[in-house]
Every structure is written in C-alpha cells, then in structure tokens.
Amino acid sequence: MRILISGASGLLGLNLAIQASSGHAVTGVVHEHVLKGLPFPVLARDLGKPDAAAALFDEVQPEAVIHCAAMANIDECEAEPERAMRINADLPGWLAGEARRCGVRLIHLSTDAVFDGEKGDYREEDAPNPLGVYARTKLAGERKVLEANPEALVARVNFYGWSLSGKRSLAEQFYYHLAAGRPMQGFTDVYFCPLLVNQLAELLIDLAESRLAGLYHLFSPECMSKYKFGIAIARKFGLDETLIRPTPLTQSGLKAARSPNLRMCSEKINLALSRPLPGQAEGLKGFYQLWAEGYPQRLRDYGSGPASD
C-alpha cells in the first residue's frame, strides 16, 4: 500500500513512518525539517493552503493518508489562535475533501483534550467540552474531516515514546530529567491513558488497511496519574523516583487550562478489532526495550535542523 504520512518529523509521524515502511511504500511529509538517512522518502511541503492537498495527492498518488501533523504546543495555540485553526482544523478538512475526491483512505489524528476532564471514562458519544484554543481547534478538525469525508476515520489518541529531539513526550522528559539528576513535577490529579507510540503506530497501520470509518478512541485500557506514570518510568530504568515532586495541577504554574481527568474508554475499537489495546506495563516494557536497543540515538541521527512538525 502507498501510504502518505504527514508530520513525519513529529513523535507519532516519524515512528509511524519507520514502522510502516517495513511493509508499505511510505512517503513522509514535513513542513521544513531536514531529515536524513530514513528508510522512506520525505517531502518538504507547506500544506497551509487549500490547494496544497490536491497538489500533494497528485504528486504522491497515495492509497492511504495518515494525518499526524498538528500545531500541538498548547501555549503557542493560545498565542496564535488563527494559525492554530488553520493547521488543526482547516488543513484536515482540506485533506479529507481531497481524499474523498480521489477515493483515498484517510485517518486523522485527534486528541483526548477535546474533553474538559470533569468526569472521565469518556466514550465516543460523549459531548466534548474543549477548554482552550488547542482543544477547540482539534475538535473543529474532527468535525471538518467527517463532514468532508464520512468514510474517514478520526482517532482520538494520547501517546508517548522516543522522538527526534528527545523532548516531545512526557516519558522522555521524565527519563532525561531523572537520568541527569534533575527534579521534575509529577501531577497527582491529572489522569491519562497513553499508548506507547510504537504500539499506536502498529494499530494505525492495521486501521489503514481496514474500512472502519467514523470516530474511535485509541487509548490504553489502564489509566494513571502523571505522577504515577513518572514513578513507573523511574522504577523501570532504575532511576531516583524521589526526584519526582508530587504536584497538584493548581500549583503547576502552567498558563493554559488542562483537563484533569482524561480516563478514556476504548471499548468501541476493541470490539471492532476483536482485541484489547496494550496496558501500561506492556507499553513501558516496550519503551525500555527500545532504549536498551539504542533506538533513541538512531532517531536523533535522522535529524539535522530545527523541529517544525
């Protein structure tokens, strides 16, 4: 299958493209980040214009598109709401419309942050209530995709793993801070259900080959506080867990609002695929194994320039 993956220098896009390239003809798209030595071709394109999607489809002739690119920095979205709307909402809608016109499979990545985190155990049919610009624009992107292309699949996700810069996931931040002997906050009242990005990538590849459409939650069935997540990483790597400072969200010093209780239900995708998604122990085992195999350094070797996706 010819698969086009946007955001190919990002945490998800890069790991996904590497895994998919072992069995598919992958083309990665970045905005301007220079990558080298990858097992798939990379195109540098500015997709922030309505006609850019059509030009890209004509050039690559994909059979499936997995749209990972996003403006994901919460504070940057608050500072630049118009740009965030264009990248997180308008662009996915353009891609979805073009995919429908060309008969191309489209998977669009969204986020658990579309919920306000007041109740938890969120299902696909629950009404979202985004708290900030990032969450509002991601929700708008979901709606634009499904309006333009009802056969598309929108996947809400939360994930961690090793990245090009070493700074793109909470798990990396915990590891590198603790390994250097630096303290780090761990939120005791913020709950999430992340998947290891490599496990999520495998799932997305399977979904690209399926005909599932609509909205799906792709999360671990096991949730934990970010503090306990950090403790689990410290113990997995034999690092000093006392460096993790238990901190309530109200004392975090963060500027933009965060959703505290993002316990998510993934029963719909479990039933569709007839298999459960991985638990936290399995994900952290994979995270550690990749580190032991030198995977983080291999990722860094692919990069040579400022991150942009």
C-alpha positions in Angstrom: 0.0 0.0 0.0 1.2 3.5 -0.8 0.8 5.5 2.5 1.3 9.2 2.8 2.2 10.3 6.4 2.1 14.0 7.3 4.1 15.4 10.3 6.8 12.9 9.6 9.3 14.6 11.9 7.0 14.5 14.8 6.8 12.0 17.6 4.0 9.9 16.1 4.6 10.7 12.4 8.3 9.6 12.5 7.8 6.4 14.5 4.7 5.5 12.4 6.5 6.1 9.1 9.5 4.0 10.2 7.3 1.1 11.2 5.0 1.3 8.1 8.0 1.5 5.7 8.9 -2.1 6.5 5.8 -3.4 4.7 4.5 -0.5 2.7 5.6 2.3 0.3 5.7 5.2 2.6 6.2 8.9 1.8 6.6 11.3 4.7 5.7 15.0 4.6 7.3 17.7 6.8 7.0 21.4 6.8 10.7 22.3 6.7 12.5 20.0 9.0 15.6 18.3 7.3 15.7 14.6 7.8 18.4 12.3 6.5 19.1 8.6 6.2 15.4 7.5 6.6 14.1 4.2 5.0 11.4 6.2 3.1 11.4 9.4 1.0 10.4 12.7 2.7 8.9 15.8 1.0 9.0 19.3 2.5 5.7 20.9 1.8 3.6 23.8 3.2 0.1 22.3 3.5 -1.3 25.5 5.0 -3.2 26.5 1.8 -6.4 25.0 0.3 -4.8 23.8 -3.0 -1.7 22.2 -1.3 -3.6 19.0 -0.6 -4.6 18.5 -4.2 -1.1 19.1 -5.4 0.3 16.6 -2.9 -2.2 13.9 -3.8 -1.4 14.3 -7.5 2.3 14.1 -6.8 2.3 11.0 -4.5 -0.8 9.1 -5.6 -1.4 7.6 -2.2 -3.8 4.8 -1.4 -4.0 5.9 2.3 -3.2 9.1 4.2 -2.5 9.2 7.9 -2.6 12.8 9.0 -0.4 13.3 12.1 0.8 16.9 11.6 -0.7 19.4 14.0 0.1 22.5 16.0 0.3 20.8 19.3 2.0 23.3 21.7 -0.8 24.4 23.9 0.7 27.8 24.8 1.6 28.5 21.2 -2.0 27.8 20.2 -3.3 30.2 22.8 -0.9 32.9 21.4 -1.8 32.2 17.7 -5.4 31.1 17.5 -5.9 31.8 13.8 -2.8 29.8 12.9 -3.9 27.0 15.1 -7.3 26.9 13.5 -5.8 26.8 10.0 -3.4 24.0 10.9 -5.6 21.9 13.3 -9.0 22.4 11.6 -8.9 23.8 8.1 -6.0 21.7 6.9 -7.5 18.3 8.0 -10.8 19.4 6.3 -8.9 20.1 3.0 -7.1 16.7 3.2 -10.4 14.9 3.9 -12.1 16.5 0.9 -9.3 15.6 -1.4 -9.2 12.1 -0.1 -12.8 11.6 -0.8 -12.5 13.1 -4.3 -9.6 10.7 -5.0 -11.1 7.6 -3.3 -8.2 7.5 -0.8 -8.3 6.1 2.7 -7.8 8.9 5.4 -7.0 8.6 9.1 -7.0 11.8 11.0 -5.4 12.0 14.5 -7.2 14.0 17.2 -6.8 14.2 21.0 -8.4 13.3 24.3 -8.1 17.1 25.2 -11.4 17.7 23.4 -13.0 16.8 26.8 -12.9 19.1 29.9 -11.8 16.2 32.2 -14.5 16.7 34.7 -16.0 13.2 34.8 -13.6 10.8 33.0 -14.4 7.4 31.3 -15.2 9.3 28.1 -16.8 7.4 25.2 -17.1 8.5 21.6 -20.7 9.6 22.0 -20.0 11.9 25.0 -20.3 15.6 24.3 -16.8 17.3 24.1 -16.1 20.5 26.0 -12.7 21.8 25.0 -11.0 24.2 27.4 -8.5 26.1 25.3 -7.6 27.0 21.7 -5.7 23.8 21.0 -8.6 21.6 22.1 -11.2 23.7 20.3 -9.2 23.7 17.1 -8.7 19.9 17.3 -12.4 19.4 17.8 -13.1 21.6 14.9 -10.7 19.5 12.8 -12.6 16.3 13.7 -15.9 17.8 12.6 -14.4 19.2 9.4 -12.9 15.9 8.5 -16.1 13.9 9.0 -18.2 16.5 7.3 -16.0 16.5 4.2 -15.4 12.7 4.2 -17.8 10.4 6.2 -15.7 7.4 5.2 -12.6 8.8 7.0 -11.6 7.6 10.4 -10.9 10.1 13.2 -8.8 8.6 16.0 -8.5 10.3 19.4 -5.2 9.4 20.9 -2.6 10.1 23.7 0.8 8.6 23.4 4.5 8.7 24.5 7.7 7.4 23.1 11.2 8.3 21.8 11.4 11.3 19.4 13.8 13.1 17.1 14.5 15.9 19.6 14.2 13.8 22.8 11.7 16.4 24.2 8.4 15.5 22.5 6.8 13.2 25.1 6.2 13.2 28.8 8.0 9.8 29.2 11.2 11.3 27.6 11.0 14.3 29.9 10.8 12.1 32.9 13.7 9.8 31.7 16.1 12.6 30.8 15.4 14.7 33.8 15.9 11.8 36.2 18.9 10.4 34.4 20.6 13.8 34.8 19.6 14.0 38.5 17.2 16.9 37.9 13.9 17.1 39.7 10.6 17.2 37.9 6.9 17.8 38.7 4.5 14.9 38.5 0.8 15.9 38.6 -1.0 13.8 41.2 -4.5 14.9 40.0 -4.1 14.6 36.2 -5.1 11.2 34.8 -4.5 9.9 31.3 -4.4 6.6 29.3 -1.4 6.8 26.9 -0.2 4.2 24.5 3.4 3.7 23.6 3.7 5.4 20.2 5.1 2.3 18.5 2.1 0.3 19.7 -0.2 3.0 18.4 1.7 3.0 15.1 1.0 -0.7 14.6 -2.6 -0.1 15.3 -2.9 2.8 12.8 -1.2 0.6 10.1 -3.9 -2.1 10.7 -6.6 0.6 10.5 -5.2 2.0 7.3 -5.9 -1.4 5.8 -9.4 -1.6 7.2 -12.6 0.1 6.2 -13.6 1.3 9.6 -15.0 4.9 9.5 -16.1 7.5 12.0 -14.8 8.4 15.4 -12.7 6.0 17.6 -10.9 6.2 20.9 -7.4 4.6 20.8 -6.1 4.5 24.3 -4.7 2.1 26.8 -7.4 0.4 28.9 -5.3 1.3 32.0 -5.1 4.9 33.2 -2.8 6.5 35.8 -1.9 9.9 37.2 1.1 11.6 35.6 2.9 11.4 38.9 2.5 7.6 39.0 3.5 7.4 35.3 6.7 9.1 36.2 7.3 6.8 39.2 6.8 3.8 36.9 9.4 5.1 34.5 11.9 5.8 37.3 11.5 2.2 38.5 11.7 0.7 35.0 15.0 2.5 34.4 16.4 2.2 37.9 16.3 6.0 38.4 15.8 8.1 41.6 12.0 8.4 41.9 12.3 10.8 44.8 13.3 13.5 42.2 9.7 13.4 41.1 7.8 16.0 43.1 4.1 15.2 43.6 2.3 18.3 42.5 -1.4 19.2 42.2 -2.4 20.9 38.9 -3.3 24.1 40.7 0.4 24.5 41.7 1.8 23.6 38.2 2.4 27.2 37.0 1.1 26.2 33.6 -0.6 29.1 31.6 -3.3 27.3 29.6 -6.0 25.2 31.2 -5.5 21.4 31.2 -8.2 18.7 31.5 -7.6 16.8 34.8 -9.4 13.5 34.3 -8.9 12.0 30.9 -9.8 8.5 31.6 -10.9 7.2 28.3 -13.0 4.2 27.1 -11.8 2.3 24.1 -14.4 -0.5 24.0 -15.6 0.5 20.5 -12.2 -0.1 18.9 -11.7 -3.3 21.0 -14.9 -4.7 19.6 -14.1 -3.6 16.1 -10.7 -5.2 16.1 -11.6 -8.1 18.4 -8.5 -7.5 20.6 -7.7 -5.3 23.6 -5.2 -2.4 23.4 -2.0 -2.8 25.4 -1.8 -2.0 29.2 0.7 0.3 30.8 3.1 -2.4 31.9 3.4 -3.7 28.3 3.9 -0.1 27.0 6.6 0.8 29.5 8.4 -2.6 28.8 8.5 -1.6 25.1 9.7 1.9 25.9 12.6 0.5 28.0 13.4 -2.2 25.3 13.7 0.4 22.6 16.1 2.4 24.8 18.2 -0.7 25.5 18.5 -1.3 21.8 19.8 2.2 21.1 16.6 3.4 19.3 16.6 6.9 20.7 20.1 7.6 19.3 19.1 6.1 15.9 16.2 8.6 15.8 18.4 11.5 16.7 20.7 10.5 13.9 17.9 11.1 11.4 17.6 14.8 12.3 19.6 17.8 11.3 17.7 21.0 11.8 15.0 22.7 14.0 11.8 20.7 14.6 8.8 22.1 12.9 6.1 19.4 12.8 
